[in-house]
Amino acid sequence: MAPLTDRTFTDIAALMHAAIGLSLGPAKKDLVASRLAPRIERLGLAGYDDYLARIGDGQDHAEFQVAIDLLTTNETYFFREKRHFELLEQTLAQQAPAHPVAAWSAAASFGDEAYSIAMVLADLQAQGRIGRDWSVLGTDISDRVLRAAREGIFPADRLREVTQPRLKRHCLRGEGDCEGLIQVHPRLAAQVRFGWLNLCEPIEPLGPFDVIFLRNVLIYFDAATRRQVVDRVLARLRPGGLFFIGMAEGRVQTGCRLQVLGPGAFRKLG
Ligand SMILES: C[S@@+](CC[C@H](N)C(=O)[O-])C[C@H]1O[C@@H](n2cnc3c(N)ncnc32)[C@H](O)[C@@H]1O
């Protein structure tokens, strides 16, 4: 296959930026070439130009989804950056909100984060700290991860940070052919919903939420897009609500007033 030319790379980068805010600088050219090459070969296309023509005309939604999956990463696991879940638990236990608690995992990937939040909320409910009408919404741009998230079945390794008592309370262990797999208990899954949402487009009226996790997705965006996404997401958070970004994602630029609670953890001020 002919190498990826600068021109085709620039066009692919512009397409991805316009569609999902993905920021692909010149340094990402080799990465884009190596991630797309096996797919282009598999489809029997002549090269990168043909692939761009295929995903660029807006007709082939399924292939566009494949391209998104190839160019972003869905890496996630339960209770990733554990400190955020401790903060969530402590804060809600203290606040003991009277209204139904609503949480949003805004780049949910396979759902590990949304189900981790659900475990914390279910335990707070069992302790009588919050009511039973709590809910968790998980959204993502990838149809593939959302399908898996709705199934709620995971390789056991992804739950390595879940404590044994929590595993016992909220999960079912696979046996026989399903050895090594863990299913989120249907009782817990019933309070978690998943839906498709592009953070780079205006968000339909959602929420308001008490808690928003927007973790490990801002890294894909350039500074201007980041700020737009953060402002858009924070508009859906109640004053006093908790907001989390990835611990390594740096500062948040926003017009909203935030109190810093720790690395990547904030409270929205009124
Ligand atoms: C690395 S995962 C983060 C998963 C989880 N939040 C965590 O921290 O473990 C990033 C997710 O962001 C999603 N994503 C990328 N661009 C997006 C966009 N514009 N809108 C919504 N989701 C997006 C990807 O599909 C991917 O599943």
The ligand as a Gaussian input file, in Angstrom:
#p B3LYP/6-31G(d) Opt

LIG

0 1
 C      -10.137000       6.346000      27.327000
 S      -11.882000       6.226000      27.281000
 C      -12.307000       6.851000      28.890000
 C      -13.205000       5.907000      29.664000
 C      -13.496000       6.331000      31.108000
 N      -14.027000       7.659000      31.182000
 C      -12.260000       6.217000      31.966000
 O      -11.702000       7.235000      32.355000
 O      -11.852000       5.085000      32.254000
 C      -12.309000       7.576000      26.210000
 C      -13.698000       7.430000      25.586000
 O      -14.061000       8.692000      25.015000
 C      -14.878000       8.436000      23.886000
 N      -14.922000       9.640000      23.049000
 C      -13.948000      10.165000      22.250000
 N      -14.393000      11.283000      21.637000
 C      -15.663000      11.479000      22.064000
 C      -16.659000      12.463000      21.787000
 N      -16.423000      13.474000      20.934000
 N      -17.866000      12.353000      22.393000
 C      -18.122000      11.328000      23.257000
 N      -17.225000      10.359000      23.561000
 C      -16.006000      10.437000      22.966000
 C      -14.185000       7.245000      23.221000
 O      -15.084000       6.544000      22.376000
 C      -13.746000       6.426000      24.442000
 O      -14.666000       5.403000      24.748000

